[in-house]
Amino acid sequence: MTDPKKYPPLYLGWIMWGLGAVFYLSGFYYRVAPAVMTDYLMVDFGISATALGNLSAIFFYSYVAMQIPTGILADSWGPRKLLTAGACIACLGSFLFATAPSIMFAHMGRLLIGGSVGVAWVAMLKLSMHWFHPRRYALITGLSLFCGVFGAVSAGVPLRVMADHFGWRLVMLASAGISCAIAVAIWLMVRDDPSERGYASFISSDNIDKEPVKSSISGLLSVFRYKNTWLLSIAPSGVNGAILAFAGLWGVPFLVTHYNLSPAKGAAMTSLMLIGWAMGAPVFGALSDRIGRRKPLYVTSFFGACIIWGIILFVPQVPIWFLTLLSFTVGFLTGAQIIGFAFVKESVPLSFAGTVTGVCNMGYMIGPMVLQPLMGWVLDRHWAGRMENGVKIYPLEAYESAFSIMMIGLIIAVILSSLTTETRCQQKTH
């Protein structure tokens, strides 16, 4: 028998969190996969940039819609059930997308995938709260994003190479099989709390309010009474929207057209942004925990990212070596947005942790959800009629008009983040 007063061994916490992280990784993979298959999708389904933007963004529609229900269910059902169900539905959605005979079925597949992987982030963070000491929360959150972005990187050059050799449909079918395997592993191994394995939980009953509102609509309404909930949910949408609109969809065709890069090299450049993002997240998370502050790192990184995006998007013909450096740096600074999840959790009572995490994550996804189709619409409005191999080629002026929308979101992010209230890494208790 294990000692019920003893906290679980660290390796066991890593296993519980790690299986959730694997599912979250697959969600990032699905999220940005269309970015390196734009030409295949446009030709196969006979669609324009606007339609492609909608096909990619429909993932975010269902993802965003799931965030508040996920936050509430994470506080009541528990992460294990949510993650298992999500992985099963992701398998179904990937299968439907891979076999879609028309754009309508492709939309249905992407819709199912978005909603299913939308449970991963909140459920994974809920697991980390129970299986790790609170002092590790920001670091674990950063590592969680690192895993997710690693999934996005796998949807860069590796996915493009596999799609070139085997066809994008076969690759998506294989992805469905992997999602099924993840579902089985989570159900067999993951447990919501250490007490289910005979250990003490890092969240005791003394740390959580006894009120039943934590899993109800009243709990949802309660989190909106705190100013930081609003600011930390809206501000990162501009930063997150920028990197996912560029690296997740429009960056590769822009780099191919205006820097004469091959699709594989363009995917490598956008993947470098994601690698920087993955590396920045745990660094900023650990640094924030170490200095005991959230706001300074959060605001300055947003401001720096805004400046660098302006150079990448609007300074013509940047030398490739410098563009490479800027791409990595803007991704690294974007990683600081991960601080927002620890920031917002500390801004409300702990009993609302799952709910406020869902609300905050919903805000993160509004940016790409809006930007991807809107930028596609702007590109189509400025199309000059040029086509190559059945794919529309857009002039530089079209991209500059579309990227202007990104810059507006980034400026708003800097302003709103500067209005947040510092928590000094202390959890609000009432």
VENLIN-V177885 format. One record per backbone hydrogen bond with DSSP energy under -1.0 kcal/mol. CO is the residue of the C=O (numbers start at 0). NH is the residue of the N-H. If there is no record, write none. Layout:
co->(CO	CO)
nh->(NH	NH)
This chain:
co->(2	5	8	9	10	11	12	13	14	15	16	17	18	19	20	21	22	23	24	25	26	27	28	31	32	36	37	38	39	40	41	47	48	49	50	51	52	53	56	57	58	59	60	61	63	65	66	67	68	69	72	72	77	78	79	80	81	82	83	84	85	86	87	88	89	90	91	92	93	94	101	102	103	104	105	106	107	108	109	110	111	112	115	116	118	119	120	121	122	123	124	125	126	127	129	132	133	135	136	137	138	139	140	141	142	143	144	145	146	147	148	149	152	155	156	157	158	159	160	161	162	166	167	168	169	170	171	172	173	174	175	176	177	178	179	180	181	182	183	184	185	192	193	193	194	203	211	212	215	216	217	218	221	222	225	226	227	229	230	233	234	235	236	237	238	239	240	241	242	244	245	249	250	251	252	253	254	254	261	262	263	264	265	266	267	268	269	270	271	272	273	274	275	276	278	279	280	281	282	283	284	285	286	287	287	293	294	295	296	297	298	299	300	301	302	303	304	305	306	307	308	309	310	318	319	320	321	322	323	324	325	326	327	328	329	330	332	333	334	335	336	337	338	339	340	341	345	348	349	351	352	353	354	355	356	357	358	359	360	364	365	366	367	369	370	371	372	373	374	375	376	377	379	385	387	390	394	395	396	397	398	399	402	403	404	405	406	407	408	409	410	411	412	413	415	416	422)
nh->(5	199	12	13	14	15	16	17	18	19	20	21	22	23	24	25	26	27	28	29	30	31	32	34	35	40	41	42	43	44	46	51	52	53	54	55	56	57	60	61	62	63	64	65	66	69	70	71	72	73	76	77	81	82	83	84	85	86	87	88	89	90	91	92	93	94	95	96	97	98	105	106	107	108	109	110	111	112	113	114	115	116	118	119	122	123	124	125	126	127	128	129	130	131	201	135	136	139	140	141	142	143	144	145	146	147	148	149	150	151	152	153	155	159	160	161	162	163	164	165	166	170	171	172	173	174	175	176	177	178	179	180	181	182	183	184	185	186	187	188	189	195	196	198	197	206	214	215	219	220	221	222	224	225	228	230	231	233	234	236	237	239	240	241	242	243	244	245	246	249	250	253	254	255	256	257	258	260	265	266	267	268	269	270	271	272	273	274	275	276	277	278	279	280	282	283	284	285	286	287	288	289	290	291	292	297	298	299	300	301	302	303	304	305	306	307	308	309	310	311	312	313	314	322	323	324	325	326	327	328	329	330	331	332	333	334	335	336	337	338	339	340	342	343	344	345	427	351	352	355	356	357	358	359	360	361	362	363	364	368	369	370	371	373	374	375	376	377	378	379	380	381	382	392	390	387	398	399	400	401	402	403	406	407	408	409	410	411	412	413	414	415	416	417	418	419	425)
